[in-house]
Amino acid sequence: FSIIEILIWIFIFALWLTSVYMLILSTSKMNAYSKNSIIASNLSREGIEVVRNLRDNNYLGLYNWNKLPWANVDKKISTWVYYKVENDLYNTNLQNVTFTKILDFAEWKSELNGKMKDYQLCLNQEKLYTYNCHTSHTPTPFYRYIIFDDVSYEENGETKYLENALKLTTKVIWYKSGYHEVQLDTILTDFLRQ
């Protein structure tokens, strides 16, 4: 009877230990997901704020509100083109936003080692997120892009478009225990001409 009692006690203890381990493991996974989700949300918001910064800098420079920062002429933001955007914190002139087209866009996991590397975010020495993934920068699991679309509405059964507004979508993707994404949408307007 003593051996049977000891075996039963060991079995119950093993079940308890396994359940505690599984609880710790699931809590750890949930904490990692929450952390990455918060970072991705903030990176998405940062993308929106960078574009708003571009619009505001265009006003200060007396350009059109939707002028691209690298264009010598007043070239406007294109719809349905994928972009990388970030603040250039080391540039002191009015155009302190870098705005780069993603020429070969893809977002699915099969493209992770190919096309998606073009918009992967890395941490630089100052712990700021950047697209410049030099050897001294630390790669992150996050990929960010933005895209613009026309703002449309229905009037008398006809689709119409607002002239001085664009829909801005920013998306951050990451792969940790599966595919995850955070997408934020906003309307960017030329508020001086509304």
ROVO-629678 format. One record per residue: residue number from 1; x, z, y of N, C-alpha, C in turn. Coordinates in Angstrom, 1 decimal. Atoms other than C-alpha are relative to their C-alpha. Layout:
+------+--------+--------+--------+--------+--------+--------+--------+--------+--------+
: resi :     nX :     nZ :     nY :    caX :    caZ :    caY :     cX :     cZ :     cY :
+------+--------+--------+--------+--------+--------+--------+--------+--------+--------+
:  NUM :      X :      Z :      Y :      X :      Z :      Y :      X :      Z :      Y :
...
+------+--------+--------+--------+--------+--------+--------+--------+--------+--------+
//
This chain:
+------+--------+--------+--------+--------+--------+--------+--------+--------+--------+
: resi :     nX :     nZ :     nY :    caX :    caZ :    caY :     cX :     cZ :     cY :
+------+--------+--------+--------+--------+--------+--------+--------+--------+--------+
:    1 :    0.8 :    0.0 :   -1.2 :    0.0 :    0.0 :    0.0 :    0.9 :    0.0 :    1.3 :
:    2 :   -0.9 :   -0.1 :   -1.1 :    2.9 :    0.8 :    2.4 :    0.5 :   -1.4 :    0.4 :
:    3 :   -0.5 :    1.4 :   -0.2 :    4.3 :   -2.8 :    2.0 :   -1.1 :   -0.9 :    0.6 :
:    4 :    1.1 :    0.8 :   -0.5 :    0.9 :   -4.3 :    2.5 :   -0.3 :    0.3 :    1.5 :
:    5 :    0.3 :   -0.5 :   -1.4 :    0.3 :   -2.2 :    5.7 :    1.1 :   -0.5 :    0.9 :
:    6 :   -1.1 :    0.5 :   -0.8 :    3.7 :   -3.2 :    7.0 :   -0.1 :   -1.5 :    0.3 :
:    7 :    0.2 :    1.4 :   -0.2 :    3.0 :   -6.9 :    6.4 :   -1.1 :   -0.3 :    0.9 :
:    8 :    1.2 :    0.2 :   -0.9 :   -0.4 :   -6.7 :    8.1 :    0.4 :    0.4 :    1.4 :
:    9 :   -0.4 :   -0.3 :   -1.3 :    1.2 :   -4.9 :   11.0 :    1.0 :   -1.0 :    0.6 :
:   10 :   -0.9 :    1.0 :   -0.5 :    4.0 :   -7.5 :   11.3 :   -0.8 :   -1.3 :    0.3 :
:   11 :    0.9 :    1.2 :   -0.3 :    1.3 :  -10.3 :   11.1 :   -0.7 :    0.2 :    1.3 :
:   12 :    0.8 :   -0.2 :   -1.2 :   -0.8 :   -8.7 :   13.9 :    1.0 :    0.0 :    1.2 :
:   13 :   -1.0 :    0.0 :   -1.1 :    2.4 :   -8.1 :   16.0 :    0.4 :   -1.4 :    0.3 :
:   14 :   -0.4 :    1.4 :   -0.2 :    3.4 :  -11.7 :   15.5 :   -1.1 :   -0.8 :    0.8 :
:   15 :    1.1 :    0.6 :   -0.7 :    0.0 :  -12.9 :   16.6 :   -0.1 :    0.4 :    1.5 :
:   16 :    0.0 :   -0.5 :   -1.4 :    0.1 :  -10.7 :   19.7 :    1.2 :   -0.6 :    0.8 :
:   17 :   -1.2 :    0.6 :   -0.6 :    3.7 :  -11.9 :   20.5 :   -0.2 :   -1.5 :    0.3 :
:   18 :    0.2 :    1.4 :   -0.2 :    2.7 :  -15.5 :   20.1 :   -1.0 :   -0.3 :    1.1 :
:   19 :    0.9 :    0.1 :   -1.1 :   -0.3 :  -15.1 :   22.4 :    0.6 :    0.3 :    1.3 :
:   20 :   -0.7 :   -0.4 :   -1.2 :    1.8 :  -13.4 :   25.0 :    0.9 :   -1.1 :    0.5 :
:   21 :   -0.9 :    1.1 :   -0.3 :    4.4 :  -16.2 :   24.8 :   -0.8 :   -1.2 :    0.5 :
:   22 :    0.8 :    1.1 :   -0.4 :    1.7 :  -18.9 :   25.1 :   -0.6 :    0.2 :    1.4 :
:   23 :    0.5 :   -0.3 :   -1.3 :    0.2 :  -17.1 :   28.1 :    1.1 :   -0.2 :    1.1 :
:   24 :   -1.1 :    0.2 :   -0.9 :    3.6 :  -17.0 :   29.8 :    0.4 :   -1.4 :    0.2 :
:   25 :   -0.3 :    1.4 :   -0.1 :    4.3 :  -20.6 :   29.0 :   -1.1 :   -0.8 :    0.8 :
:   26 :    1.0 :    0.7 :   -0.8 :    0.9 :  -21.8 :   30.4 :    0.0 :    0.4 :    1.4 :
:   27 :   -0.2 :   -0.4 :   -1.4 :    1.4 :  -19.7 :   33.5 :    1.1 :   -0.7 :    0.7 :
:   28 :   -1.2 :    0.7 :   -0.5 :    4.8 :  -21.2 :   34.0 :   -0.3 :   -1.5 :    0.4 :
:   29 :    0.4 :    1.4 :   -0.3 :    3.4 :  -24.7 :   33.7 :   -0.9 :   -0.1 :    1.2 :
:   30 :    0.9 :    0.1 :   -1.1 :    0.6 :  -24.0 :   36.1 :    0.6 :    0.3 :    1.3 :
:   31 :   -0.8 :   -0.3 :   -1.2 :    3.0 :  -22.5 :   38.6 :    0.8 :   -1.2 :    0.4 :
:   32 :   -0.8 :    1.2 :   -0.3 :    5.2 :  -25.6 :   38.4 :   -0.9 :   -1.1 :    0.5 :
:   33 :    1.0 :    1.0 :   -0.5 :    2.1 :  -27.9 :   38.8 :   -0.4 :    0.4 :    1.4 :
:   34 :    0.4 :   -0.4 :   -1.3 :    0.9 :  -25.9 :   41.8 :    1.1 :   -0.2 :    1.1 :
:   35 :   -1.1 :    0.2 :   -0.9 :    4.3 :  -26.0 :   43.4 :    0.1 :   -1.5 :    0.4 :
:   36 :   -0.2 :    1.5 :   -0.3 :    4.6 :  -29.8 :   43.0 :   -1.2 :   -0.5 :    0.7 :
:   37 :    1.2 :    0.5 :   -0.7 :    1.0 :  -30.3 :   44.2 :    0.1 :    0.4 :    1.4 :
:   38 :   -0.2 :   -0.4 :   -1.4 :    1.7 :  -28.3 :   47.4 :    1.0 :   -0.9 :    0.7 :
:   39 :   -1.1 :    0.9 :   -0.6 :    4.9 :  -30.3 :   48.0 :   -0.6 :   -1.4 :    0.2 :
:   40 :    0.5 :    1.4 :   -0.1 :    3.1 :  -33.6 :   47.4 :   -1.1 :   -0.1 :    1.1 :
:   41 :    1.0 :    0.0 :   -1.1 :    0.2 :  -32.6 :   49.7 :    0.7 :    0.0 :    1.4 :
:   42 :   -0.7 :    0.0 :   -1.3 :    2.7 :  -31.8 :   52.5 :    0.7 :   -1.3 :    0.3 :
:   43 :   -0.6 :    1.3 :   -0.2 :    4.6 :  -35.0 :   51.9 :   -1.0 :   -1.1 :    0.4 :
:   44 :    1.0 :    0.9 :   -0.4 :    1.4 :  -36.9 :   52.2 :   -0.4 :    0.2 :    1.5 :
:   45 :    0.3 :   -0.3 :   -1.4 :    0.5 :  -35.2 :   55.4 :    1.1 :   -0.4 :    0.9 :
:   46 :   -1.2 :    0.4 :   -0.8 :    4.0 :  -35.8 :   56.7 :    0.0 :   -1.5 :    0.3 :
:   47 :    0.1 :    1.4 :   -0.2 :    3.5 :  -39.5 :   56.1 :   -1.0 :   -0.4 :    1.1 :
:   48 :    1.0 :    0.3 :   -1.0 :    0.3 :  -39.5 :   58.2 :    0.6 :    0.4 :    1.4 :
:   49 :   -0.6 :   -0.5 :   -1.3 :    2.1 :  -37.5 :   61.0 :    1.1 :   -1.0 :    0.5 :
:   50 :   -1.0 :    1.0 :   -0.4 :    5.0 :  -40.0 :   61.0 :   -0.6 :   -1.2 :    0.6 :
:   51 :    0.7 :    1.2 :   -0.6 :    2.6 :  -42.9 :   61.6 :   -0.6 :    0.4 :    1.4 :
:   52 :    0.5 :   -0.4 :   -1.3 :    0.9 :  -40.9 :   64.4 :    1.1 :    0.1 :    1.0 :
:   53 :   -1.1 :    0.0 :   -0.8 :    4.3 :  -40.3 :   65.8 :    0.4 :   -1.4 :    0.5 :
:   54 :   -0.3 :    1.4 :   -0.4 :    5.0 :  -44.0 :   65.8 :   -1.0 :   -0.5 :    1.1 :
:   55 :    1.0 :    0.5 :   -1.0 :    1.7 :  -44.7 :   67.6 :    0.3 :    0.7 :    1.4 :
:   56 :   -0.2 :   -0.7 :   -1.2 :    2.5 :  -42.0 :   70.2 :    1.3 :   -0.5 :    0.7 :
:   57 :   -1.2 :    0.5 :   -0.6 :    6.1 :  -43.3 :   70.7 :   -0.2 :   -1.4 :    0.6 :
:   58 :    0.3 :    1.3 :   -0.5 :    4.7 :  -46.8 :   71.2 :   -0.7 :    0.1 :    1.4 :
:   59 :    0.6 :   -0.2 :   -1.3 :    2.5 :  -45.5 :   74.0 :    1.1 :    0.4 :    1.1 :
:   60 :   -1.0 :   -0.4 :   -0.9 :    5.5 :  -43.8 :   75.6 :    0.9 :   -1.2 :    0.4 :
:   61 :   -0.9 :    1.2 :   -0.3 :    7.5 :  -47.1 :   75.4 :   -0.8 :   -1.1 :    0.5 :
:   62 :    0.9 :    1.1 :   -0.6 :    4.5 :  -49.1 :   76.8 :   -0.1 :   -1.2 :   -0.9 :
:   63 :    0.2 :    1.1 :    1.0 :    4.1 :  -51.1 :   73.6 :   -1.4 :    0.1 :   -0.5 :
:   64 :    1.3 :   -0.1 :    0.7 :    1.0 :  -51.9 :   71.6 :    0.0 :    1.2 :   -0.9 :
:   65 :    0.1 :   -1.3 :    0.8 :   -0.2 :  -48.8 :   69.7 :    0.4 :   -0.3 :   -1.4 :
:   66 :   -0.3 :    0.2 :    1.4 :    0.4 :  -50.5 :   66.3 :    1.2 :   -0.9 :   -0.2 :
:   67 :   -1.2 :    0.8 :    0.1 :    3.8 :  -52.1 :   67.0 :    1.0 :    0.6 :   -1.0 :
:   68 :   -1.0 :   -0.5 :    1.0 :    6.4 :  -51.9 :   64.2 :    1.2 :    0.4 :    0.8 :
:   69 :   -1.2 :   -0.5 :   -0.7 :    9.5 :  -49.9 :   65.3 :    1.2 :   -0.9 :    0.0 :
:   70 :   -1.2 :    0.8 :    0.1 :   12.0 :  -52.4 :   64.1 :   -0.2 :   -1.4 :    0.6 :
:   71 :    0.3 :    1.4 :   -0.5 :   10.3 :  -55.5 :   65.6 :    0.6 :   -0.2 :    1.4 :
:   72 :   -0.4 :    0.3 :   -1.3 :   12.0 :  -57.0 :   68.6 :   -1.1 :   -0.5 :    0.9 :
:   73 :    1.3 :    0.3 :   -0.8 :    8.7 :  -58.5 :   69.7 :   -1.0 :    0.9 :   -0.4 :
:   74 :    1.1 :   -1.0 :    0.3 :    5.4 :  -56.8 :   69.6 :   -0.7 :   -0.4 :   -1.3 :
:   75 :    0.6 :    0.3 :    1.3 :    4.9 :  -57.4 :   65.9 :   -0.8 :    1.2 :   -0.5 :
:   76 :    0.9 :   -1.1 :    0.4 :    2.0 :  -55.4 :   64.5 :    0.1 :    0.4 :   -1.5 :
:   77 :    0.1 :   -0.5 :    1.4 :    1.5 :  -53.3 :   61.4 :   -0.9 :   -1.0 :   -0.8 :
:   78 :    0.8 :    0.9 :    0.8 :    0.2 :  -55.5 :   58.6 :   -0.9 :    0.8 :   -1.0 :
:   79 :    0.8 :   -0.7 :    0.9 :   -2.7 :  -54.5 :   56.4 :    0.3 :   -0.5 :   -1.4 :
:   80 :   -0.3 :    0.2 :    1.4 :   -2.3 :  -54.4 :   52.6 :    1.4 :   -0.4 :   -0.3 :
:   81 :   -1.4 :    0.1 :    0.3 :    1.4 :  -54.2 :   52.8 :    0.5 :    1.5 :   -0.2 :
:   82 :   -0.4 :   -1.3 :    0.3 :    3.1 :  -51.2 :   51.3 :    1.3 :    0.3 :    0.8 :
:   83 :   -1.1 :   -0.4 :   -0.9 :    5.5 :  -49.2 :   53.6 :    0.6 :    1.3 :   -0.5 :
:   84 :   -0.6 :   -1.3 :    0.1 :    8.0 :  -46.4 :   53.4 :    0.2 :    0.4 :    1.5 :
:   85 :   -0.1 :   -0.4 :   -1.4 :    7.9 :  -44.3 :   56.6 :    0.7 :    1.4 :    0.0 :
:   86 :   -0.6 :   -1.3 :   -0.1 :   10.0 :  -41.3 :   57.7 :    0.5 :    0.1 :    1.4 :
:   87 :   -0.6 :   -0.3 :   -1.3 :   11.2 :  -39.6 :   60.9 :    1.5 :   -0.2 :   -0.1 :
:   88 :   -1.5 :    0.1 :   -0.1 :   14.7 :  -40.5 :   61.9 :    0.4 :    1.1 :    1.0 :
:   89 :   -0.2 :   -1.2 :   -0.8 :   15.7 :  -37.1 :   63.1 :    1.3 :   -0.1 :    0.8 :
:   90 :   -1.3 :    0.2 :   -0.6 :   19.2 :  -38.3 :   64.2 :   -0.1 :   -1.0 :    1.1 :
:   91 :    0.1 :    1.0 :   -1.0 :   17.9 :  -41.0 :   66.5 :   -0.7 :    0.6 :    1.2 :
:   92 :    0.5 :   -0.7 :   -1.2 :   17.3 :  -39.8 :   70.1 :   -0.8 :   -0.9 :    0.9 :
:   93 :    0.8 :    0.9 :   -0.8 :   15.6 :  -42.9 :   71.5 :   -1.5 :    0.1 :   -0.4 :
:   94 :    1.5 :   -0.1 :    0.2 :   11.8 :  -43.4 :   71.6 :   -0.4 :   -0.5 :   -1.4 :
:   95 :    0.3 :    0.5 :    1.3 :   11.8 :  -45.3 :   68.3 :    0.7 :    0.8 :   -1.1 :
:   96 :   -0.6 :   -0.9 :    1.0 :   12.7 :  -42.4 :   66.0 :   -0.7 :    0.0 :   -1.3 :
:   97 :    0.7 :    0.1 :    1.2 :   10.6 :  -43.6 :   63.1 :    0.5 :   -1.2 :   -0.8 :
:   98 :   -0.4 :    1.1 :    0.9 :   11.9 :  -45.7 :   60.2 :   -1.2 :   -0.5 :   -0.7 :
:   99 :    1.2 :    0.6 :    0.6 :    9.3 :  -48.1 :   58.8 :    0.4 :   -1.2 :   -0.7 :
:  100 :   -0.6 :    1.0 :    0.8 :   10.3 :  -50.2 :   55.9 :   -1.0 :   -0.6 :   -1.0 :
:  101 :    0.9 :    0.6 :    1.0 :    8.3 :  -52.7 :   53.8 :    0.5 :    0.2 :   -1.4 :
:  102 :   -0.4 :    0.0 :    1.5 :    8.3 :  -52.2 :   50.0 :   -0.4 :   -1.4 :   -0.5 :
:  103 :    0.2 :    1.5 :    0.3 :    8.7 :  -55.8 :   48.9 :   -0.5 :   -0.2 :   -1.4 :
:  104 :    0.4 :    0.1 :    1.4 :    8.3 :  -55.3 :   45.1 :   -0.7 :    1.2 :   -0.4 :
:  105 :    0.7 :   -1.3 :    0.2 :    5.6 :  -52.7 :   44.8 :   -0.5 :    0.2 :   -1.4 :
:  106 :    0.6 :   -0.4 :    1.3 :    4.6 :  -50.9 :   41.6 :   -0.2 :    1.5 :    0.0 :
:  107 :    0.2 :   -1.4 :    0.0 :    3.2 :  -47.5 :   40.9 :   -0.2 :    0.7 :   -1.4 :
:  108 :    0.3 :   -0.5 :    1.3 :    2.8 :  -47.1 :   37.2 :    1.2 :    0.5 :   -0.7 :
:  109 :   -1.1 :   -0.6 :    0.7 :    5.0 :  -45.1 :   34.8 :    1.0 :   -1.0 :   -0.6 :
:  110 :   -0.9 :    1.0 :    0.6 :    6.4 :  -48.2 :   33.1 :    1.0 :   -0.6 :    1.0 :
:  111 :   -0.9 :    0.5 :   -1.0 :    8.0 :  -49.1 :   36.4 :    0.9 :    1.1 :    0.5 :
:  112 :   -0.7 :   -1.1 :   -0.5 :    9.6 :  -45.7 :   36.9 :    1.5 :   -0.3 :    0.2 :
:  113 :   -1.4 :    0.3 :   -0.1 :   13.1 :  -47.0 :   36.2 :    0.3 :   -1.2 :    0.7 :
:  114 :   -0.2 :    1.3 :   -0.7 :   12.6 :  -50.2 :   38.1 :   -0.4 :    0.0 :    1.4 :
:  115 :    0.5 :    0.3 :   -1.3 :   10.5 :  -51.0 :   41.1 :   -0.2 :    1.3 :    0.8 :
:  116 :    0.3 :   -1.2 :   -0.7 :    9.5 :  -47.4 :   41.9 :    1.2 :    0.7 :    0.7 :
:  117 :   -1.2 :   -0.6 :   -0.6 :   13.1 :  -46.3 :   42.7 :    0.1 :   -0.4 :    1.4 :
:  118 :   -0.1 :    0.4 :   -1.4 :   12.7 :  -48.2 :   46.0 :   -0.7 :    1.0 :    0.9 :
:  119 :    0.7 :   -1.0 :   -0.9 :   10.4 :  -45.4 :   47.3 :    0.0 :    1.4 :   -0.5 :
:  120 :   -0.2 :   -1.4 :    0.4 :   11.7 :  -42.3 :   45.6 :    0.5 :    0.8 :    1.1 :
:  121 :   -0.5 :   -0.9 :   -1.0 :   12.3 :  -39.3 :   47.8 :    1.1 :    0.9 :   -0.6 :
:  122 :   -1.2 :   -0.9 :    0.4 :   15.6 :  -37.3 :   47.7 :    0.1 :    1.1 :    1.0 :
:  123 :   -0.3 :   -1.1 :   -0.9 :   16.7 :  -34.1 :   49.3 :    1.4 :   -0.2 :    0.5 :
:  124 :   -1.4 :    0.2 :   -0.5 :   19.7 :  -34.5 :   51.7 :    0.6 :    1.4 :    0.1 :
:  125 :   -0.7 :   -1.3 :   -0.1 :   22.2 :  -31.7 :   52.6 :   -0.8 :    1.0 :    0.8 :
:  126 :    0.8 :   -0.9 :   -0.8 :   19.8 :  -30.2 :   55.1 :   -1.3 :    0.4 :   -0.6 :
:  127 :    1.2 :   -0.3 :    0.8 :   17.1 :  -30.0 :   52.4 :   -1.2 :   -0.7 :    0.6 :
:  128 :    1.1 :    0.8 :   -0.5 :   15.0 :  -32.7 :   54.1 :   -0.3 :   -1.1 :   -0.9 :
:  129 :    0.4 :    1.1 :    0.8 :   13.1 :  -35.3 :   52.2 :    0.4 :   -1.4 :    0.7 :
:  130 :   -0.4 :    1.3 :   -0.6 :   14.5 :  -38.9 :   52.7 :   -0.1 :   -1.0 :   -1.1 :
:  131 :   -0.1 :    1.1 :    1.0 :   14.4 :  -42.3 :   51.0 :    1.4 :   -0.4 :   -0.3 :
:  132 :   -1.4 :    0.4 :    0.2 :   18.2 :  -42.6 :   51.3 :    0.6 :    0.9 :   -1.1 :
:  133 :   -0.5 :   -0.8 :    1.1 :   19.2 :  -41.4 :   47.9 :    1.5 :   -0.3 :   -0.3 :
:  134 :   -1.4 :    0.1 :    0.2 :   23.0 :  -41.3 :   48.3 :    0.4 :    0.9 :   -1.1 :
:  135 :   -0.5 :   -0.9 :    1.1 :   25.2 :  -39.7 :   45.7 :    0.0 :    1.5 :    0.4 :
:  136 :    0.0 :   -1.4 :   -0.4 :   25.3 :  -36.5 :   47.8 :   -1.4 :    0.5 :    0.1 :
:  137 :    1.4 :   -0.5 :   -0.1 :   21.5 :  -36.3 :   47.9 :   -0.6 :    0.2 :   -1.4 :
:  138 :    0.6 :   -0.4 :    1.3 :   19.4 :  -34.7 :   45.1 :   -1.3 :   -0.8 :   -0.2 :
:  139 :    1.3 :    0.7 :    0.2 :   16.7 :  -37.0 :   43.6 :   -1.1 :    1.0 :   -0.3 :
:  140 :    1.2 :   -0.8 :    0.3 :   13.2 :  -35.5 :   43.4 :   -0.9 :   -0.8 :   -0.9 :
:  141 :    1.0 :    0.8 :    0.8 :   10.3 :  -36.4 :   41.1 :   -1.1 :   -0.7 :    0.9 :
:  142 :    1.1 :    0.4 :   -0.9 :    8.3 :  -37.5 :   44.2 :    0.3 :   -1.5 :    0.5 :
:  143 :    0.0 :    1.3 :   -0.5 :    7.5 :  -41.1 :   45.2 :   -1.1 :   -0.1 :    1.1 :
:  144 :    1.0 :    0.1 :   -1.1 :    5.7 :  -41.8 :   48.6 :    0.0 :   -1.4 :    0.5 :
:  145 :    0.2 :    1.2 :   -0.7 :    4.2 :  -44.9 :   50.1 :   -1.2 :    0.1 :    0.9 :
:  146 :    1.2 :    0.1 :   -0.9 :    1.7 :  -45.8 :   52.8 :   -0.5 :   -1.4 :    0.0 :
:  147 :    0.6 :    1.3 :   -0.1 :   -0.7 :  -48.7 :   53.1 :   -1.1 :    0.1 :    1.1 :
:  148 :    1.0 :    0.1 :   -1.0 :   -3.0 :  -49.8 :   55.9 :   -1.1 :   -1.0 :   -0.5 :
:  149 :    1.2 :    0.9 :    0.3 :   -6.5 :  -51.4 :   55.6 :   -0.8 :   -0.1 :    1.3 :
:  150 :    0.9 :    0.1 :   -1.2 :   -9.0 :  -52.6 :   58.2 :   -1.1 :    1.0 :   -0.2 :
:  151 :    1.1 :   -0.9 :    0.0 :  -11.8 :  -50.3 :   59.1 :   -1.3 :   -0.9 :    0.2 :
:  152 :    1.2 :    0.9 :   -0.1 :  -15.1 :  -52.0 :   58.3 :   -1.3 :    0.9 :   -0.1 :
:  153 :    1.3 :   -0.6 :    0.0 :  -18.7 :  -51.1 :   58.7 :   -1.1 :   -1.1 :   -0.2 :
:  154 :    1.1 :    0.9 :    0.2 :  -22.1 :  -52.7 :   57.9 :   -0.9 :    0.0 :    1.1 :
:  155 :    1.0 :    0.1 :   -1.1 :  -24.4 :  -53.9 :   60.6 :   -0.9 :   -1.2 :   -0.3 :
:  156 :    1.0 :    1.1 :    0.3 :  -27.6 :  -55.9 :   59.8 :    0.4 :   -0.8 :   -1.2 :
:  157 :   -0.4 :    0.7 :    1.3 :  -26.3 :  -56.7 :   56.3 :    1.3 :   -0.8 :    0.2 :
:  158 :   -1.3 :    0.7 :   -0.2 :  -23.0 :  -58.1 :   57.8 :    1.1 :    1.0 :    0.1 :
:  159 :   -1.2 :   -0.8 :   -0.1 :  -19.5 :  -56.6 :   57.4 :    0.7 :   -0.3 :    1.3 :
:  160 :   -0.7 :    0.2 :   -1.2 :  -17.8 :  -56.1 :   60.7 :    1.2 :    1.0 :   -0.1 :
:  161 :   -1.2 :   -0.8 :    0.0 :  -14.3 :  -54.7 :   61.5 :    0.3 :    0.5 :    1.4 :
:  162 :   -0.4 :   -0.6 :   -1.3 :  -13.1 :  -52.4 :   64.2 :    1.3 :   -0.6 :    0.4 :
:  163 :   -1.3 :    0.7 :   -0.5 :  -10.4 :  -54.1 :   66.4 :    1.1 :    1.0 :    0.2 :
:  164 :   -1.1 :   -0.9 :   -0.4 :   -8.5 :  -51.0 :   67.5 :    0.0 :    1.2 :   -0.9 :
:  165 :   -0.1 :   -1.1 :    1.0 :   -8.5 :  -49.0 :   64.3 :    0.5 :   -0.5 :   -1.3 :
:  166 :   -0.5 :    0.3 :    1.4 :   -6.7 :  -49.0 :   60.9 :   -0.3 :    1.2 :   -0.9 :
:  167 :    0.1 :   -1.0 :    1.0 :   -7.4 :  -47.0 :   57.8 :    1.4 :    0.2 :   -0.6 :
:  168 :   -1.3 :   -0.3 :    0.5 :   -4.2 :  -45.3 :   56.7 :   -0.1 :    0.8 :   -1.3 :
:  169 :    0.0 :   -0.7 :    1.3 :   -3.7 :  -44.2 :   53.1 :    1.5 :    0.3 :   -0.3 :
:  170 :   -1.3 :   -0.4 :    0.4 :   -0.6 :  -42.2 :   52.1 :   -0.2 :    0.7 :   -1.4 :
:  171 :    0.1 :   -0.5 :    1.4 :    0.0 :  -41.4 :   48.4 :    1.4 :    0.5 :   -0.4 :
:  172 :   -1.2 :   -0.6 :    0.6 :    2.6 :  -39.2 :   46.7 :   -0.2 :    0.1 :   -1.5 :
:  173 :    0.1 :    0.1 :    1.4 :    3.2 :  -39.7 :   43.0 :    1.1 :    0.9 :   -0.6 :
:  174 :   -1.1 :   -0.6 :    0.7 :    5.2 :  -37.5 :   40.6 :   -0.3 :    0.1 :   -1.5 :
:  175 :    0.1 :   -0.1 :    1.4 :    5.8 :  -37.2 :   36.9 :    0.6 :    1.2 :   -0.5 :
:  176 :   -0.4 :   -1.2 :    0.7 :    6.1 :  -33.8 :   35.4 :   -1.1 :    0.4 :   -0.9 :
:  177 :    1.1 :   -0.3 :    1.0 :    4.1 :  -33.2 :   32.2 :   -1.1 :   -1.0 :    0.2 :
:  178 :    1.0 :    1.0 :   -0.3 :    2.2 :  -36.4 :   33.0 :    0.0 :   -0.5 :    1.4 :
:  179 :    0.1 :    0.7 :   -1.3 :    1.2 :  -38.6 :   35.9 :   -0.9 :    0.8 :    0.9 :
:  180 :    0.8 :   -0.8 :   -1.0 :    0.0 :  -36.8 :   39.0 :    0.1 :   -0.8 :    1.4 :
:  181 :   -0.1 :    0.6 :   -1.3 :   -0.8 :  -38.0 :   42.5 :   -0.9 :    0.8 :    1.0 :
:  182 :    0.7 :   -0.6 :   -1.1 :   -2.0 :  -36.8 :   45.9 :   -0.2 :   -1.2 :    1.0 :
:  183 :    0.3 :    1.1 :   -0.9 :   -3.7 :  -39.3 :   48.2 :   -0.8 :    0.5 :    1.2 :
:  184 :    0.7 :   -0.4 :   -1.2 :   -4.8 :  -38.7 :   51.8 :   -0.3 :   -1.3 :    0.8 :
:  185 :    0.5 :    1.1 :   -0.8 :   -6.8 :  -41.1 :   54.0 :   -0.3 :    0.5 :    1.4 :
:  186 :    0.4 :   -0.3 :   -1.3 :   -7.3 :  -41.1 :   57.7 :   -0.2 :   -1.3 :    0.8 :
:  187 :    0.2 :    1.1 :   -0.9 :   -8.3 :  -43.4 :   60.5 :    0.9 :    0.1 :    1.2 :
:  188 :   -1.0 :    0.0 :   -1.1 :   -5.6 :  -44.3 :   63.0 :   -0.6 :   -1.0 :    1.1 :
:  189 :    0.6 :    0.8 :   -1.0 :   -7.0 :  -45.6 :   66.3 :    0.8 :   -0.1 :    1.3 :
:  190 :   -0.6 :    0.2 :   -1.4 :   -5.9 :  -46.9 :   69.7 :   -0.9 :    0.7 :    0.9 :
:  191 :    0.9 :   -0.9 :   -0.7 :   -7.5 :  -44.0 :   71.5 :   -0.1 :   -0.4 :    1.5 :
:  192 :    0.1 :    0.4 :   -1.4 :   -6.8 :  -45.5 :   74.9 :   -1.0 :   -1.2 :    0.2 :
:  193 :    0.9 :    1.1 :   -0.2 :   -9.1 :  -48.5 :   74.2 :   -1.3 :    0.2 :   -0.8 :
:  194 :    1.2 :   -0.2 :    0.8 :  -11.9 :  -46.9 :   72.2 :   -1.2 :    0.2 :    0.9 :
+------+--------+--------+--------+--------+--------+--------+--------+--------+--------+
//
